[in-house]
Each structure stands twice: as C-alpha cells, then as structure tokens.
C-alpha cells in the first residue's frame, strides 16, 4: 500500500470472495477486519497472519498463501475494492 498524502491513513482490510481458488477459499477462514495504518508519504507491505481453528483440516495443510485475493479497504462510510 502506498500513501501519497502527508497524513497517516488508517483503514480496515477484509477479504472478499475469491474468484481463483474454489477448493480452498481463504475468505472462509480469514473472516473479520484487519486494521492497517500507512504513514504519510510512506508505503507498507501488508501481511495478514491469523490462526485458523479448524481441527477437521489439521492434516490437510500447514499453511497457505495466494496472490489472487480480492480485498476491501474501509474507513467509516468510505470503501475501495481491489
């Protein structure tokens, strides 16, 4: 994320439904909102880490990653989708 403003910008990220991986849709596991603040005139890589309490999937995988996520950034009534 890159902030072109002089002011710090705070917002929340949420995962939207994936159009890429239907077998392991990460948005089913990573629910909720993840707060982010990007300093004025700064940039920041956002890494979302969360524990998933799904004992039924214990033997399926140790972790997952994806570059094909759809996300929503919200700040009050403002929203932007990526």
KOLTORTI-717876 format. One record per residue (C-alpha): residue number from 1; residue in one letter; x, y, z. Coordinates in steps of 0.02 Angstrom, whole numbers. Layout:
// KOLTORTI-717876
 num residuo     xx     yy     zz
 NUM       a      X      Y      Z
...
//
This chain:
// KOLTORTI-717876
 num residuo     xx     yy     zz
   1       x      0      0      0
   2       x     65    174    -40
   3       x      6    334     41
   4       x     31    490    -65
   5       x    -44    602     70
   6       x     60    691    202
   7       x    -55    624    337
   8       x    -57    448    408
   9       x   -202    345    338
  10       x   -290    208    436
  11       x   -416     85    367
  12       x   -477    -94    386
  13       x   -448   -234    261
  14       x   -570   -376    231
  15       x   -554   -523    112
  16       x   -690   -540    -20
  17       x   -744   -698   -109
  18       x   -603   -769   -214
  19       x   -630   -799   -399
  20       x   -470   -902   -413
  21       x   -462  -1044   -288
  22       x   -631  -1127   -259
  23       x   -555  -1281   -174
  24       x   -477  -1183    -31
  25       x   -565  -1014    -19
  26       x   -461   -916    106
  27       x   -601   -794    141
  28       x   -694   -935    228
  29       x   -553   -948    354
  30       x   -493   -769    371
  31       x   -651   -679    423
  32       x   -653   -512    504
  33       x   -567   -349    480
  34       x   -381   -315    489
  35       x   -328   -137    538
  36       x   -189    -53    437
  37       x   -103    116    456
  38       x     11    185    321
  39       x    120    333    370
  40       x    109    495    271
  41       x    211    489    110
  42       x    253    309    151
  43       x    225    135     86
  44       x    194    -28    176
  45       x    178   -210    132
  46       x     27   -284    219
  47       x     44   -460    286
  48       x   -112   -540    359
  49       x    -75   -681    480
  50       x   -211   -769    576
  51       x   -237   -934    665
  52       x   -372  -1046    595
  53       x   -465  -1156    719
  54       x   -518  -1297    603
  55       x   -468  -1466    678
  56       x   -554  -1554    532
  57       x   -420  -1482    415
  58       x   -272  -1518    529
  59       x   -196  -1647    411
  60       x   -241  -1554    250
  61       x   -111  -1415    253
  62       x     13  -1322    362
  63       x    -13  -1153    282
  64       x    -73  -1065    128
  65       x    -40   -911     26
  66       x   -116   -831   -127
  67       x    -81   -688   -243
  68       x   -258   -690   -310
  69       x   -357   -610   -170
  70       x   -494   -482   -183
  71       x   -492   -361    -38
  72       x   -597   -218     25
  73       x   -524    -69    117
  74       x   -648     27    226
  75       x   -639    184    330
  76       x   -806    230    403
  77       x   -925    252    256
  78       x   -785    252    126
  79       x   -742     91     36
  80       x   -621     37   -100
  81       x   -611   -136   -179
  82       x   -454   -213   -253
//
